[in-house]
Amino acid sequence: MRERNESQEAVPAAPHGPVPSRDRVARSILDHGPSSAADLADRLGITQAAVRRHLDALLAAGLVTAREQKVYGHRGRGRPAKVFALTDSGRDAFYQAYDQLAADALRFLAEAAGGGEAGRQALAAFARSRLAKDADRYRAEIAEAAQPGESTPTEALAGALSGDGYAATVRRAPLGEQLCQHHCPVAHIAEQFPQFCEAETEVFSQLLGTHVQRLATIAHGDGVCTTFVPAPAVPPSAATTEVSGRNPA
């Protein structure tokens, strides 16, 4: 396990007893992704002034960083709100011992399966099994939330993922959409075992009923996990509606 510097000690790896408000602020950002002071205050039930004091301390310790909130579409007057995200040091301060335990268990699983390709297949099977229950729940939420003219299946999936702490959003893109996950709860494990990212991509494809393409991942050092979802193909019948009943030239 890597040694932690003094600034990382501001957020305990496994607190006992009541959790200090500053650690609750950091944990809320970890669970929900980049957040504004207002978001944190609502989530934690404390004042924005108190949140800002804790954020100032976390900024000084190098555990969080601030940036302007991205606004898609029309932006009103005034300066954009700031959002606060954990730095690499901030992420590393949480549950490093548990990450190491999980990594050791997965290596043992791969070796017990025979190592090599057999070990990789065992890890892939575990990753798929782990995501199966989430996939069933996401499928139900997509069916309920995705309504014609209101939200797309990708937007419904983003909402379900955000409920699990992935801080997911959807951006319009040429020929489709981009599903963006601003936080990954298993990033440290996925760095060592890419089968988790691969299994997640497979699940997205199954849930959305189309081949999707993973463009970037937090586990590989990118700032956001980004998945391209192509727009549904136009049925041939729809494309020929306008000429229906006309004699060929």
Secondary structure, DSSP 8 states (H G I E B T S, - for coil): -----GGGGGS-SS--SS--HHHHHHHHHHHH-SB-HHHHHHHHTS-HHHHHHHHHHHHHTTSEEEEE----S---SS---EEEEE-HHHHHTS-HHHHHHHHHHHHHHHHHTTSHHHHHHHHHHHHHHHHHHHHHHHHHHHHHH--TTT--HHHHHHHHHHHTT--EEEEEETTEEEEEES--TTHHHHHH-THHHHHHHHHHHHHHTS--EEEE-GGGT-SSEEEEEE-----HHHHTGGGTT----
